[in-house]
Amino acid sequence: MKKLGCLAALSALIIPNASVTGRSSLPPAPQSIAALHAALRAPNARCTQIIASYIKRALRLDGKLHALIEIAPEAMAEAVRIDATPMATRRQLPLACVPLLVKDNIDVAGFATTGGSAVLTGNIASTDSAAVARLKRAGAIVIAKTNMSEFALDFKGRSSLDGQTSSPYAVSESAGGSSSGNAAALAAGLGLIALGTDTSGSARVPAALAGTTGLRPTFGTIPLDGVMGLSPSQDVIGPMCLDPLDCATVLRVLSPKTPEDAQTLRGLRVGVLRAFITEPRQVAALDKALQSLRTAGAHVSDTHLRDELVLTGTIEAPGKGAKFASRSVFDFPDVMDHYLPTRSDAPTDAAQLLKALQGSSAKGQSTARVVEQVSSFMARRAGKASDPRYEANGSFRDRFVRERLDEAFACYGSAPCFDILVYPSVQGLYALAQTGPETAGTHRFAAYSGRPALAFPLGTAMTPVGPRPVSLEILGREGDDLRLLAIASTWQRLAGKPRIVDCDTPTGAVCLSLP
């Protein structure tokens, strides 16, 4: 499955004593693009050395994580090409030699685009997706395709190709989903930037659990050409990184017209959705982080949204007899009917896909749960005309959500208004692998409104299972993507961010160091 043999030999040649199976120390992984480029400027430094060190880490650690579906066999050749590039040209590449992870529902030429499903292993991409092509032109090097929840259908992070993605901190814990492999691999130092997707939380939820950064950009910001979708009115590509400033660099490459914002915290109006922050350790960490905002001159106050529990899908929408939920439960069959006929060596439509999944489940690959989900999607499409859930989750839902979020950001009258809203992406600081995380529905705010949202860590807290990252999500105005990333970066410098250290224990790939 993973193309490892020649890469192991190459990494051993380039990095002396680079055993990939023994217990030699792991090469350190830079924590930012700036740190990687600083290392690349050192005397005698080579991109080949840097990429080989990432490959070594992948070969050593991914057996625990199940984060990578396939390691790129051409990664070393791309590193050689970067080394041969004149220095003046290389300095103009914002992502020169930066190792890139790509979720396995995004096309990379020469790789299968499987969506995490064993039934699509023959779906080889002939060209790069638009987003991958842009990052490659900026100097990024694809290191691997990453594991994900099969067809991006849940937050559990299990595929029929590579099994359950584990938290980088404990194999018994969830990495979230559906962009599970990206988040776990970033935290473990197997890449520096990643491309995920976010239909309704799929980049932000795993980022929150791993203590990495996950951006859901303003809807329509990044082209979706070459992406296996789920729901056209909600799908976005979500950049994921260790450092918010790195995600800003990625976003500028992917969407050069995104408005810039040199954000300071002084005068920033912050609304805290306190009702969603209930776990005691989360409460304590949040209050400490918010105090650092106040000290920097931000105006912070607790608030709530009108019809808050309707927005999160907790209670039914008024007069509709149904709760808000992702439109993917109706859209998936149509998406597959349009996508699959354009591909080679794949089922021809959604009905044939379901038959293939039933066969895969019989072989012990795809789970019965995935088969049940796709079967129910087919049934819902057939009966949507009389299904109150279909009417509730059409244009009514989007208008309803937008109106209530607009109220929080609109500065008129006597009501308070905010520049950002703050809430957690997940409830609690960790989750078990077999159950996955609970979100309380906050992932829906951005997915149903088109607004940008960013999950990022603001510290570390001790839990019964050891130190775990404390992450928050911030929601902004449409087009404020770079502003959110600037706020996160500045806030992290004040409040602190998790310090990830190598430990490579039998139960985890990396550890967190308490302040």
PyMOL commands that set and color helices and strands:
alter all, ss='L'
color gray80, all
select helices_A, chain A and resi 5-14+33-40+47-65+75-84+87-90+118-120+130-137+150-152+180-187+204-210+244-254+274-276+280-295+308-311+328-342+350-362+368-382+384-386+388-392+395-409+444-449+481-495
alter helices_A, ss='H'
color red, helices_A
select strands_A, chain A and resi 68-71+99-103+141-146+158-159+163-164+193-197+213-216+237-241+269-273+299-303+420-423+453-463+466-475+499-505+508-513
alter strands_A, ss='S'
color yellow, strands_A
deselect
rebuild
show_as cartoon
